[in-house]
């Protein structure tokens, strides 16, 4: 046997067992159990709850509720609650006084006079006396509008001036909103009657004279509303403050 054969035989005797078909066990750190990764699966949305059937409408009950509300509104005008009998007179005096003040300012400053501020025929020409009665008459008309608004807003009840200045202000402005609406309707009716009597169409753009008359009516209405709102708001706040001092 040659030397190469001896070497080959020796190498064949020392070949590792792994080369003969058997393998060594892997290290223990490589034998960890596999962790299962959860997979988010698409789920169906939850079913919608069944729709509740609509409540049955009781027409008779709604009709009776409307009747009760109508009677309540009617009673505010037909049978109003006036806890302070002098308050309607005081409010009316405030309205007339504010109208007289507006007339004095118009006459003394030379500002454009409203249509209601005209000299009374036959009155003595002494200072501004001929203008007093027309101003008082216009103030009485505004006072009627205010009284209707005060009845609608229950502004003569005790709570309108004893529940704090916030409640007094709320009742006053609610009454003022109703009174302003009444004044607007009356102004529209008066303007329509005046223009129709003069043969003018009560539509803007129809004639120059009609446009001037309607614009003047709007200006007078705005001035009256702002004047009376300022005067009545100040008086009602004073009345509420006076009532708080009396209660204490």
Buried (B, 14 or more C-beta within 10 A) or exposed (E): EEEEEEEEEEEEEEEEEEEEEEEEEEEEEEEEEEEEEEEEEEEEEEEEEEEEEEEEEEEEEEEEEEEEEEEEEEEBEEEBEBEBEEBBEEBBEBBBBBBBBBBEEBBEEEEEEBEBBEEBEEEEEEEBEBBBEBBBEBBEBBBBBBBBBBBBBBBBBEBBBBBBBEBBBBBBBBBBBBBBBBBBEBBBEEBEEBBEEEEBEBEEEEBEEBBEBBEBBEEBBEBBBEBBBEBBBEBBBBBBBEBBEEEE
